[in-house]
Amino acid sequence: MWEKLSTIGIENITNQLASIYRAEGGKHLALCCYEDVTHSRGHQCHRVVLSVWWFERTGRELEEITDEGELLGLRKLHKQAAPVLSEGAL
């Protein structure tokens, strides 16, 4: 997935998301996947993979939304969902 994101590129992904955002009247966007991140390591979850990839290229962090509506950065994710990050990544 990492290589596929890099092939598509930040600019194309940004443009596609901006287009969806405009088409939906400026509503917030949420990326969803079906992995239960409480039972697998975060690097297997597509949202977390995208979040780490995005942060490394833009310096901007994408947040996860909990069932309770709380926004969590990558470092605040439950240990089962948190990605393995290099020292000083965030």
C-alpha positions as CSV (number, residue, x, y, z in Angstrom):
1,M,0.0,0.0,0.0
2,W,2.9,2.3,0.9
3,E,4.3,2.0,-2.7
4,K,0.9,2.5,-4.2
5,L,0.3,5.7,-2.3
6,S,3.8,7.0,-3.3
7,T,3.0,6.2,-7.0
8,I,-0.3,8.2,-6.8
9,G,1.4,11.0,-4.9
10,I,0.4,13.7,-2.4
11,E,-0.7,16.1,-5.0
12,N,-3.1,13.7,-6.7
13,I,-4.5,12.5,-3.4
14,T,-5.0,16.0,-2.2
15,N,-6.7,17.0,-5.4
16,Q,-9.0,14.0,-5.2
17,L,-10.0,14.6,-1.6
18,A,-10.5,18.3,-2.3
19,S,-12.8,17.4,-5.2
20,I,-14.9,15.1,-3.0
21,Y,-15.0,17.8,-0.3
22,R,-16.3,20.4,-2.7
23,A,-18.8,18.0,-4.3
24,E,-20.2,17.2,-0.8
25,G,-20.7,20.9,0.1
26,G,-17.7,21.2,2.4
27,K,-18.6,18.3,4.7
28,H,-15.8,16.7,6.7
29,L,-14.2,13.6,5.2
30,A,-13.5,10.4,7.0
31,L,-11.5,7.4,5.7
32,C,-12.9,4.1,6.7
33,C,-11.7,0.5,6.7
34,Y,-13.0,-2.7,8.1
35,E,-10.1,-3.8,10.3
36,D,-10.8,-4.0,14.0
37,V,-7.7,-2.1,15.1
38,T,-8.1,-3.3,18.7
39,H,-7.2,-6.9,17.5
40,S,-4.4,-6.2,15.0
41,R,-1.3,-4.1,14.8
42,G,-1.9,-0.6,13.4
43,H,0.5,-1.1,10.4
44,Q,-2.2,-3.5,9.1
45,C,-4.9,-0.9,9.2
46,H,-5.2,1.1,5.9
47,R,-6.1,4.3,7.8
48,V,-3.0,4.1,10.0
49,V,-0.8,3.3,7.1
50,L,-2.1,6.3,5.2
51,S,-1.7,8.5,8.3
52,V,2.0,7.6,8.8
53,W,2.7,7.9,5.1
54,W,0.9,11.3,4.9
55,F,2.7,12.6,8.0
56,E,6.1,11.6,6.7
57,R,5.5,13.5,3.4
58,T,3.5,16.5,4.6
59,G,4.4,16.9,8.3
60,R,0.6,17.0,9.0
61,E,-1.0,14.4,11.2
62,L,-4.3,12.7,10.3
63,E,-6.4,11.9,13.3
64,E,-8.3,8.8,14.2
65,I,-11.9,9.2,15.5
66,T,-12.9,6.9,18.3
67,D,-16.4,5.4,18.7
68,E,-17.0,8.2,21.3
69,G,-16.0,10.9,18.7
70,E,-12.6,11.7,20.3
71,L,-9.8,12.7,17.9
72,L,-6.5,10.9,18.5
73,G,-3.2,11.5,16.9
74,L,-0.9,8.5,16.0
75,R,0.9,8.6,19.4
76,K,-2.3,8.5,21.3
77,L,-3.7,5.4,19.6
78,H,-4.2,2.2,21.7
79,K,-1.1,0.1,21.7
80,Q,-2.8,-2.5,19.5
81,A,-3.6,0.1,16.9
82,A,-0.5,2.3,17.1
83,P,1.9,2.0,14.2
84,V,5.6,1.1,14.8
85,L,7.3,4.5,14.4
86,S,10.9,5.3,14.1
87,E,12.5,7.3,16.9
88,G,11.5,10.9,16.7
89,A,9.0,10.4,14.0
90,L,6.3,12.4,15.8
